[in-house]
Amino acid sequence: METYIGIVFRTLFFYILILVIFRVMGKREIGELSILDLVVFIMIGEMAVVAIEKVHSPLFHTVVPMVLLMLIQITFAIFSLKSKKFRNLIDGQPSIIINKGKIDENAMRKQRYNFDDLMTQLREKNIRSIEDVEFAILESSGSLSVIEKLTNSDEEHRQGDITIPLILDGNIEEENLKRINKTNLWLRQELKKQGYHNVKMISFCSFENGKFFIDLQDD
């Protein structure tokens, strides 16, 4: 009887503890979990299961590593906010699979992403044909974001390009500049024309259809 009471107590204890840990680590949808998030969640879950089964083992031996994992996750999250390179290392970067209606097989190969994967995820988005897709972006979480082509009823609107960040957290995205056939010098000159002389003060900047969207740090 004492064993069953211990199991019930440990189950309730770790249930509450895990809820608190996940709440402290921050809100993210299940589909948006990074590899690091997934590893931490699995490890914490496994530790809790083992601790529940081993009724006579001290709770302290399980609580300490669980809290340590939580602190590691929070530390990495802070680094990710401050460093784009670290964020890319941990989460990876989105890949444009379909660009202006054309499939990028090279991007698919780099991500080890095949046509069966593409068609499956397009069907999940209720897309019947690749011909209906203007852009498809494979996000770092593994989900596929799809932008459909404009229909005939939208002819009065010009089909634009996808929004590509040129500045993130004060750092110029050189690869994205190459995608739109622009240079670092061009970007700095255009920003100066609009009164932005310090790139480091810009939190986010994108260029689409001839227009800039700029958001300053902590503004």
N, C-alpha and C positions, 0 to 999 in steps of 0.2 A: 504493500500500500504506500509505503514511504517513497518507493521508487516512482510510482505513478504521480504522486504529488510533486516530486522533484521535476519530472518531465513537463508537467503542466506549468509549473512555475518558470522553468527555463524557456519554454515555448513563448509564454507571454512576455518574459523579460527581453528575449532577443527580438521578438516581433516589435516591441516598442523601441528598442535600441536601434534596430535597422531603420525604422521609420524616421527616427531622429537623425541618424547619420545621413540618410538620403536627402532629408529636408535641409540639412546644413550644407550639403554639397551643391545644392541648387536645383532649380527646375529645368529639366530637359525632357522632351518627348522621347518615348522609347525608340522611335524611328530615327532620332537624331543623336543617339548615343555614339560616341567615338569608341575606337578600339580600347583606349585606356579606361573609359567609363565601364565598358563591358567586362574587362578583366577584373576591375575592382569590385563590381557588383557580384560577379561569379565567386570571387574569392571570399567576400564577406558572407555570401549565402552559404558557401560550403563550410566555412568556419562555424556558422550558427548551427547548421545541421549536426556537425560532429559534436559540438558542445552540448546540444540537447540530448544526444544519444549517450554521451559519457556523463551520467548524472553525478558521479562522485568526483569528477575533475573540477578544480577551482575555476569559477567564472572569470577570475582575473586573467587567467592564461589565454582566454579567448577575447575578452574585452579589449586588452591592450593592443594586440595586432589589428583588431578591427578599427580602433580609434586611430592607430598609426596609418592605416590605409586611407582613412578619411582625411587626415592631415596631409598626406602625400598628394591625394587627389586635389585638395584645395590649393596646395602650393603650385602644382602643375597648372591648375586653372588660372592662377594669378599670372604665372609666367606666360601662358597662352594669350592673356589679355594684353600683355606688354610687348610681346615679341611675335611678329608675324612668322619668322623663320621657325621658332619653336612650335607655333601652332600648326604650321605645315608639316613639321616633322611628326607631330603626334596625331593630327587629324587627317593629314593629306590635303590635297587641293581638288576642287571640282574640275571635272573634265567635260569639255563640250563635245558630245557624241554626234549630234546633228547640228551643223552650222549653216544657216540660211538654206535649209532644205537639203543639204548634202551630208551624207554620212562620212565621218572621219574615222576610217578604219585604223589609222595609226594610233589615234587616241584610244580606240577600243582595245587594240593589242597591248598597249601600255598598261591598261587597267585589267587585262585578262577578262575582258567583257565580250561575250559573243552575241550573235544575232538572236539566239533563243532568249537570252536575258533581255535584250532590247525589246523584242516583240512582246514578251510577257509583261514587262513594265508599261509598255504603251497600252496594252489591252486593259491593264489595271486603271489606266487614266481614261478609258473609254475612247481611245484613239484607234480608228479602224485601219488606217494606212499611214505609212511613213510619209507619203505625199502630203498629208495634212499637217506635217510638223515643220515649223520654221526653225526652232531651236529645241534641243534636248540636252540637258546638263546632268551628268552623273555627279551627284553631290558627294561630299566626303563621308556622309553617313550611309551611302549606298543607295539612297532613294533617287529617283529620276524626276527632274523638274522639266515640264514640257510647256513650250509656248507654241500655240497653233498658228497656222497661216491665217491671214485675214480672208474673210469670205467676200463674195461679190458685193454684199450689202455694205461692206466697209471700204469701198473703193475711194471714198472721199478722203480717207485717212491714208497717209503714206506708210508703208511697211518700214519700220525702223530697224536698227540694229539692237542687239541685246545689250543691256547695261553691264559694262565692264569697269570695275574699279581701277582707277589710275593711281589713287593714293589711299593707303590704309594705315591708320595710326601714325601719320606723319612720314611714311616711307613710300617712295615712288615705286610702282609696280612696273618694272622694265619690260617683263614678258607681255603684260597687257598692252603696253604702248606699242610693242611690235605688232600685236594683233590688229591694231587699227592704223598701222603704218605711220606712227608718229614717233617723235624723239623726246628725250628728256628736256632738251633745250626748248623745243616747241611748247611743251607743257608749262615750263617755268615762265616763258614769255607771255603765254596766254593768261596765266594766273596773275602776273604782274599788271596786265592790262585791266584786270578786274579788281586790283587793289590788294592782292594777296602776295606778299613778298617773302613770307617765311613758310616753306612747305611743312615744317615741323609743327606748325600751329593748326594744320588741317587734319581733321580726324578721318574724313571720307571725301573722296572726289571721284566723280564719274563723268563721262562724256558720251552723250548719245544724241544723234540727230542734230549735231551742230551746237548743242547746248551743254553747259556744265551744271552739275549739281555739286555744291560744296557745303560741307558741314565742318565747323571749327571745333577744336578740342574744348570740351566742357562748356560749350556755348548753349 
